[in-house]
Amino acid sequence: MVIEEELDRARVIGDDGTWLTAIEFRLVDVQSSLRGERRAIGRRAWRLSTGEPLTASMRAIWSRKSLP
């Protein structure tokens, strides 16, 4: 079973000047075996809270403000 783990959140400014929330996540494949549960760590990525992915060029220019 593949799940998404949230790693970080950041406030970012969109193209139109509005504040948005960017979420960093990673994919984790959880597998059961005779010796217990195993977790295979997958890729990490960022996306907006709306579900829109952030590309590398977008991440390079966004302003970051930590969330409370």
KERO-373029 format. One record per residue: residue in three letters; chain; x, y, z of N, C-alpha, C in turn. Coordinates in nm, 2 decimals. Layout:
REM KERO-373029
<rec residuo="ALA" cadena="A" n_xx="X" n_yy="Y" n_zz="Z" ca_xx="X" ca_yy="Y" ca_zz="Z" c_xx="X" c_yy="Y" c_zz="Z"/>
...
REM end
This chain:
REM KERO-373029
<rec residuo="MET" cadena="A" n_xx="0.08" n_yy="-0.12" n_zz="0.00" ca_xx="0.00" ca_yy="0.00" ca_zz="0.00" c_xx="0.09" c_yy="0.12" c_zz="0.00"/>
<rec residuo="VAL" cadena="A" n_xx="0.06" n_yy="0.22" n_zz="-0.09" ca_xx="0.14" ca_yy="0.34" ca_zz="-0.10" c_xx="0.07" c_yy="0.45" c_zz="-0.03"/>
<rec residuo="ILE" cadena="A" n_xx="0.14" n_yy="0.52" n_zz="0.06" ca_xx="0.08" ca_yy="0.63" ca_zz="0.13" c_xx="0.16" c_yy="0.76" c_zz="0.11"/>
<rec residuo="GLU" cadena="A" n_xx="0.11" n_yy="0.87" n_zz="0.13" ca_xx="0.18" ca_yy="1.00" ca_zz="0.13" c_xx="0.20" c_yy="1.05" c_zz="0.27"/>
<rec residuo="GLU" cadena="A" n_xx="0.32" n_yy="1.09" n_zz="0.30" ca_xx="0.35" ca_yy="1.15" ca_zz="0.43" c_xx="0.38" c_yy="1.29" c_zz="0.41"/>
<rec residuo="GLU" cadena="A" n_xx="0.32" n_yy="1.38" n_zz="0.49" ca_xx="0.34" ca_yy="1.52" ca_zz="0.49" c_xx="0.47" c_yy="1.55" c_zz="0.57"/>
<rec residuo="LEU" cadena="A" n_xx="0.56" n_yy="1.62" n_zz="0.50" ca_xx="0.69" ca_yy="1.66" ca_zz="0.57" c_xx="0.70" c_yy="1.80" c_zz="0.61"/>
<rec residuo="ASP" cadena="A" n_xx="0.64" n_yy="1.89" n_zz="0.54" ca_xx="0.66" ca_yy="2.03" ca_zz="0.57" c_xx="0.55" c_yy="2.11" c_zz="0.50"/>
<rec residuo="ARG" cadena="A" n_xx="0.52" n_yy="2.23" n_zz="0.56" ca_xx="0.43" ca_yy="2.33" ca_zz="0.50" c_xx="0.49" c_yy="2.46" c_zz="0.49"/>
<rec residuo="ALA" cadena="A" n_xx="0.47" n_yy="2.54" n_zz="0.39" ca_xx="0.52" ca_yy="2.67" ca_zz="0.38" c_xx="0.42" c_yy="2.77" c_zz="0.32"/>
<rec residuo="ARG" cadena="A" n_xx="0.42" n_yy="2.89" n_zz="0.36" ca_xx="0.34" ca_yy="2.99" ca_zz="0.29" c_xx="0.42" c_yy="3.05" c_zz="0.18"/>
<rec residuo="VAL" cadena="A" n_xx="0.35" n_yy="3.06" n_zz="0.06" ca_xx="0.42" ca_yy="3.11" ca_zz="-0.06" c_xx="0.33" c_yy="3.21" c_zz="-0.13"/>
<rec residuo="ILE" cadena="A" n_xx="0.39" n_yy="3.29" n_zz="-0.21" ca_xx="0.32" ca_yy="3.40" ca_zz="-0.28" c_xx="0.30" c_yy="3.35" c_zz="-0.42"/>
<rec residuo="GLY" cadena="A" n_xx="0.17" n_yy="3.35" n_zz="-0.47" ca_xx="0.14" ca_yy="3.30" ca_zz="-0.60" c_xx="0.17" c_yy="3.41" c_zz="-0.71"/>
<rec residuo="ASP" cadena="A" n_xx="0.15" n_yy="3.37" n_zz="-0.83" ca_xx="0.18" ca_yy="3.46" ca_zz="-0.95" c_xx="0.10" c_yy="3.59" c_zz="-0.94"/>
<rec residuo="ASP" cadena="A" n_xx="-0.02" n_yy="3.59" n_zz="-0.88" ca_xx="-0.10" ca_yy="3.70" ca_zz="-0.87" c_xx="-0.09" c_yy="3.78" c_zz="-0.74"/>
<rec residuo="GLY" cadena="A" n_xx="0.01" n_yy="3.74" n_zz="-0.66" ca_xx="0.04" ca_yy="3.81" ca_zz="-0.53" c_xx="-0.04" c_yy="3.75" c_zz="-0.41"/>
<rec residuo="THR" cadena="A" n_xx="-0.12" n_yy="3.65" n_zz="-0.43" ca_xx="-0.20" ca_yy="3.60" ca_zz="-0.32" c_xx="-0.11" c_yy="3.49" c_zz="-0.24"/>
<rec residuo="TRP" cadena="A" n_xx="-0.14" n_yy="3.48" n_zz="-0.11" ca_xx="-0.07" ca_yy="3.38" ca_zz="-0.03" c_xx="-0.13" c_yy="3.24" c_zz="-0.05"/>
<rec residuo="LEU" cadena="A" n_xx="-0.05" n_yy="3.14" n_zz="-0.07" ca_xx="-0.09" ca_yy="3.01" ca_zz="-0.08" c_xx="-0.01" c_yy="2.92" c_zz="0.01"/>
<rec residuo="THR" cadena="A" n_xx="-0.06" n_yy="2.80" n_zz="0.03" ca_xx="0.01" ca_yy="2.70" ca_zz="0.12" c_xx="0.08" c_yy="2.59" c_zz="0.03"/>
<rec residuo="ALA" cadena="A" n_xx="0.21" n_yy="2.57" n_zz="0.04" ca_xx="0.28" ca_yy="2.47" ca_zz="-0.03" c_xx="0.31" c_yy="2.36" c_zz="0.07"/>
<rec residuo="ILE" cadena="A" n_xx="0.29" n_yy="2.23" n_zz="0.03" ca_xx="0.31" ca_yy="2.12" ca_zz="0.11" c_xx="0.41" c_yy="2.03" c_zz="0.05"/>
<rec residuo="GLU" cadena="A" n_xx="0.52" n_yy="1.99" n_zz="0.13" ca_xx="0.62" ca_yy="1.89" ca_zz="0.09" c_xx="0.57" c_yy="1.76" c_zz="0.14"/>
<rec residuo="PHE" cadena="A" n_xx="0.58" n_yy="1.66" n_zz="0.05" ca_xx="0.53" ca_yy="1.52" ca_zz="0.09" c_xx="0.63" c_yy="1.42" c_zz="0.03"/>
<rec residuo="ARG" cadena="A" n_xx="0.62" n_yy="1.30" n_zz="0.08" ca_xx="0.70" ca_yy="1.19" ca_zz="0.02" c_xx="0.61" c_yy="1.07" c_zz="0.01"/>
<rec residuo="LEU" cadena="A" n_xx="0.63" n_yy="0.98" n_zz="-0.09" ca_xx="0.56" ca_yy="0.86" ca_zz="-0.10" c_xx="0.63" c_yy="0.75" c_zz="-0.02"/>
<rec residuo="VAL" cadena="A" n_xx="0.55" n_yy="0.67" n_zz="0.04" ca_xx="0.60" ca_yy="0.56" ca_zz="0.12" c_xx="0.52" c_yy="0.43" c_zz="0.08"/>
<rec residuo="ASP" cadena="A" n_xx="0.60" n_yy="0.32" n_zz="0.05" ca_xx="0.53" ca_yy="0.20" ca_zz="0.01" c_xx="0.54" c_yy="0.11" c_zz="0.14"/>
<rec residuo="VAL" cadena="A" n_xx="0.43" n_yy="0.07" n_zz="0.20" ca_xx="0.43" ca_yy="-0.01" ca_zz="0.32" c_xx="0.40" c_yy="-0.15" c_zz="0.27"/>
<rec residuo="GLN" cadena="A" n_xx="0.49" n_yy="-0.24" n_zz="0.31" ca_xx="0.47" ca_yy="-0.38" ca_zz="0.27" c_xx="0.48" c_yy="-0.47" c_zz="0.40"/>
<rec residuo="SER" cadena="A" n_xx="0.39" n_yy="-0.57" n_zz="0.40" ca_xx="0.39" ca_yy="-0.67" ca_zz="0.51" c_xx="0.48" c_yy="-0.79" c_zz="0.47"/>
<rec residuo="SER" cadena="A" n_xx="0.56" n_yy="-0.84" n_zz="0.57" ca_xx="0.64" ca_yy="-0.96" ca_zz="0.55" c_xx="0.63" c_yy="-1.04" c_zz="0.67"/>
<rec residuo="LEU" cadena="A" n_xx="0.69" n_yy="-1.16" n_zz="0.67" ca_xx="0.69" ca_yy="-1.25" ca_zz="0.78" c_xx="0.76" c_yy="-1.18" c_zz="0.90"/>
<rec residuo="ARG" cadena="A" n_xx="0.85" n_yy="-1.09" n_zz="0.87" ca_xx="0.93" ca_yy="-1.03" ca_zz="0.98" c_xx="0.87" c_yy="-0.89" c_zz="1.02"/>
<rec residuo="GLY" cadena="A" n_xx="0.75" n_yy="-0.86" n_zz="0.97" ca_xx="0.69" ca_yy="-0.74" ca_zz="1.01" c_xx="0.67" c_yy="-0.65" c_zz="0.89"/>
<rec residuo="GLU" cadena="A" n_xx="0.63" n_yy="-0.52" n_zz="0.93" ca_xx="0.60" ca_yy="-0.42" ca_zz="0.83" c_xx="0.73" c_yy="-0.36" c_zz="0.78"/>
<rec residuo="ARG" cadena="A" n_xx="0.74" n_yy="-0.34" n_zz="0.65" ca_xx="0.86" ca_yy="-0.27" ca_zz="0.59" c_xx="0.81" c_yy="-0.15" c_zz="0.52"/>
<rec residuo="ARG" cadena="A" n_xx="0.89" n_yy="-0.04" n_zz="0.53" ca_xx="0.86" ca_yy="0.08" ca_zz="0.46" c_xx="0.97" c_yy="0.12" c_zz="0.36"/>
<rec residuo="ALA" cadena="A" n_xx="0.93" n_yy="0.13" n_zz="0.24" ca_xx="1.02" ca_yy="0.18" ca_zz="0.13" c_xx="0.99" c_yy="0.32" c_zz="0.10"/>
<rec residuo="ILE" cadena="A" n_xx="1.09" n_yy="0.41" n_zz="0.13" ca_xx="1.07" ca_yy="0.55" ca_zz="0.11" c_xx="1.09" c_yy="0.58" c_zz="-0.04"/>
<rec residuo="GLY" cadena="A" n_xx="0.99" n_yy="0.66" n_zz="-0.09" ca_xx="0.99" ca_yy="0.70" ca_zz="-0.23" c_xx="1.03" c_yy="0.85" c_zz="-0.25"/>
<rec residuo="ARG" cadena="A" n_xx="0.98" n_yy="0.90" n_zz="-0.36" ca_xx="1.02" ca_yy="1.04" ca_zz="-0.40" c_xx="0.96" c_yy="1.14" c_zz="-0.31"/>
<rec residuo="ARG" cadena="A" n_xx="1.02" n_yy="1.26" n_zz="-0.31" ca_xx="0.97" ca_yy="1.38" ca_zz="-0.24" c_xx="0.93" c_yy="1.48" c_zz="-0.34"/>
<rec residuo="ALA" cadena="A" n_xx="0.82" n_yy="1.56" n_zz="-0.31" ca_xx="0.78" ca_yy="1.66" ca_zz="-0.40" c_xx="0.70" c_yy="1.76" c_zz="-0.32"/>
<rec residuo="TRP" cadena="A" n_xx="0.68" n_yy="1.88" n_zz="-0.39" ca_xx="0.60" ca_yy="1.99" ca_zz="-0.33" c_xx="0.47" c_yy="2.00" c_zz="-0.42"/>
<rec residuo="ARG" cadena="A" n_xx="0.36" n_yy="2.04" n_zz="-0.35" ca_xx="0.24" ca_yy="2.08" ca_zz="-0.42" c_xx="0.17" c_yy="2.19" c_zz="-0.34"/>
<rec residuo="LEU" cadena="A" n_xx="0.08" n_yy="2.26" n_zz="-0.41" ca_xx="0.00" ca_yy="2.35" ca_zz="-0.34" c_xx="-0.12" c_yy="2.28" c_zz="-0.27"/>
<rec residuo="SER" cadena="A" n_xx="-0.18" n_yy="2.34" n_zz="-0.17" ca_xx="-0.29" ca_yy="2.28" ca_zz="-0.09" c_xx="-0.41" c_yy="2.26" c_zz="-0.19"/>
<rec residuo="THR" cadena="A" n_xx="-0.41" n_yy="2.32" n_zz="-0.30" ca_xx="-0.51" ca_yy="2.30" ca_zz="-0.40" c_xx="-0.49" c_yy="2.17" c_zz="-0.48"/>
<rec residuo="GLY" cadena="A" n_xx="-0.37" n_yy="2.11" n_zz="-0.47" ca_xx="-0.33" ca_yy="1.99" ca_zz="-0.54" c_xx="-0.24" c_yy="2.02" c_zz="-0.66"/>
<rec residuo="GLU" cadena="A" n_xx="-0.22" n_yy="2.14" n_zz="-0.70" ca_xx="-0.14" ca_yy="2.18" ca_zz="-0.81" c_xx="0.01" c_yy="2.15" c_zz="-0.78"/>
<rec residuo="PRO" cadena="A" n_xx="0.08" n_yy="2.08" n_zz="-0.86" ca_xx="0.22" ca_yy="2.05" ca_zz="-0.83" c_xx="0.31" c_yy="2.18" c_zz="-0.85"/>
<rec residuo="LEU" cadena="A" n_xx="0.42" n_yy="2.19" n_zz="-0.77" ca_xx="0.51" ca_yy="2.29" ca_zz="-0.78" c_xx="0.63" c_yy="2.24" c_zz="-0.86"/>
<rec residuo="THR" cadena="A" n_xx="0.67" n_yy="2.30" n_zz="-0.96" ca_xx="0.79" ca_yy="2.26" ca_zz="-1.04" c_xx="0.92" c_yy="2.31" c_zz="-0.98"/>
<rec residuo="ALA" cadena="A" n_xx="1.03" n_yy="2.26" n_zz="-1.02" ca_xx="1.16" ca_yy="2.31" ca_zz="-0.97" c_xx="1.18" c_yy="2.46" c_zz="-0.99"/>
<rec residuo="SER" cadena="A" n_xx="1.14" n_yy="2.51" n_zz="-1.11" ca_xx="1.15" ca_yy="2.65" ca_zz="-1.14" c_xx="1.06" c_yy="2.73" c_zz="-1.05"/>
<rec residuo="MET" cadena="A" n_xx="0.94" n_yy="2.68" n_zz="-1.01" ca_xx="0.86" ca_yy="2.75" ca_zz="-0.92" c_xx="0.92" c_yy="2.76" c_zz="-0.78"/>
<rec residuo="ARG" cadena="A" n_xx="0.97" n_yy="2.65" n_zz="-0.74" ca_xx="1.03" ca_yy="2.64" ca_zz="-0.60" c_xx="1.15" c_yy="2.73" c_zz="-0.59"/>
<rec residuo="ALA" cadena="A" n_xx="1.22" n_yy="2.75" n_zz="-0.70" ca_xx="1.34" ca_yy="2.84" ca_zz="-0.69" c_xx="1.30" c_yy="2.99" c_zz="-0.67"/>
<rec residuo="ILE" cadena="A" n_xx="1.18" n_yy="3.03" n_zz="-0.70" ca_xx="1.14" ca_yy="3.17" ca_zz="-0.69" c_xx="1.04" c_yy="3.20" c_zz="-0.58"/>
<rec residuo="TRP" cadena="A" n_xx="0.98" n_yy="3.10" n_zz="-0.52" ca_xx="0.88" ca_yy="3.13" ca_zz="-0.42" c_xx="0.94" c_yy="3.19" c_zz="-0.29"/>
<rec residuo="SER" cadena="A" n_xx="0.87" n_yy="3.28" n_zz="-0.23" ca_xx="0.91" ca_yy="3.33" ca_zz="-0.10" c_xx="0.85" c_yy="3.24" c_zz="0.01"/>
<rec residuo="ARG" cadena="A" n_xx="0.93" n_yy="3.21" n_zz="0.11" ca_xx="0.89" ca_yy="3.12" ca_zz="0.21" c_xx="0.87" c_yy="3.19" c_zz="0.34"/>
<rec residuo="LYS" cadena="A" n_xx="0.76" n_yy="3.16" n_zz="0.41" ca_xx="0.73" ca_yy="3.21" ca_zz="0.54" c_xx="0.68" c_yy="3.09" c_zz="0.62"/>
<rec residuo="SER" cadena="A" n_xx="0.74" n_yy="3.06" n_zz="0.73" ca_xx="0.70" ca_yy="2.94" ca_zz="0.81" c_xx="0.57" c_yy="2.96" c_zz="0.87"/>
<rec residuo="LEU" cadena="A" n_xx="0.49" n_yy="2.85" n_zz="0.87" ca_xx="0.36" ca_yy="2.85" ca_zz="0.93" c_xx="0.37" c_yy="2.84" c_zz="1.08"/>
<rec residuo="PRO" cadena="A" n_xx="0.27" n_yy="2.89" n_zz="1.15" ca_xx="0.27" ca_yy="2.87" ca_zz="1.30" c_xx="0.24" c_yy="2.73" c_zz="1.34"/>
REM end
